Amino acid sequence: MRIKDRDIMDLLKWFEEALSRAPKIERKEKMKMRKKIRDELFLLLTWEKPTADVIMNRWEERLDKVFKVLPFGAREDLFGLMKKIMQMPKL
């Protein structure tokens, strides 16, 4: 099951909201984080059959700076969202 454009937009929105709740981060640093997030999200469109576990493992390696500044519990919320996206039937 492939990830759709709509799912990517939902994830982008989630990351943007999470970054806005993060403690003070320099503007340039936040811009770098957003670029890395976008790159990782749009790469998902090329994956044939991604799973929530594989995606989260990759992101924890690639987006470590982002995860360090996210509020407490955000990682678990994101994992829950990923599982929900993966279970939704694609039309």
N, C-alpha and C positions, 0 to 999 in steps of 0.2 A: 504494500500500500504506500503510495507516494504522498509526500506532503504537498498540499496545494498552496496557491498564492494567498488565499484567504487565511490559512494557518500561519503563514509567514507574517502577514500583517498583524494578526492577533499577537504573535510572539514579539514583534517589534513594539507594539503598544505596551505589552507587559514589561519589556525591558526599559522602555522610556519612563513608565510610571515608577518602576523600581529605582532607576537612576535618579529620578527627581526626589525620591524619599531618602536617598543616600546622604550621609553627612557631607559637609563642604568638600567639594572636589574642584580643583582648578579647571577653568573653562577649557583650556587646551587638552588637558588630560581626559575630560569628559568627552570631547570631540573624538579623540583617539579611540576611546572605549566604544563609542557609537559606531565608528567605522569598522572596528573588529567584529562587533555584534552583527552589523549588516552583512559583512563578508561571510561570517559563519552561517547566518540564517539563509542567505541566498544560495549557499553551497548545498544546503539541504534539498533544494529542488532537483539536484542531480542524483541524489541517492535513490536507489531502486526500492529497497525495503528497510527503511530505518526503524529502529526501536527506540523507545524512550531511554532505556539504559545505555545504549551505545551513544546516543546523542549527548546525554548528560556527561558521560565519561569523556567524550571528546571536548565538550565545552569546559569542563573542569580543568582540563589541561590548557586549552587554548585561551580561555577567558578568565584565567585565574585572577587577574587584577580586578576585573569586573565583579567577580564573586566575593572578593575581599571587601569591597565597599558596599555591597548590597545589605539591606537591613536584615536583622535576625529572622530566620524562617523563610526568607525569600527563595532560597535554593529548593526547599521542600515544596513551596507553592509552585515553582516552575516545573519541578518534576511531576507534580500532580496535573498541571496543565498539559504537559507533554503526553502523559499517559491518556488523558482525556482526548487529545487530538488524535492519537494513534488508534483509539477505539472507535472513533466516529466513522460511520459508513460514508464513503466518498461517492458523491453523485456525479 
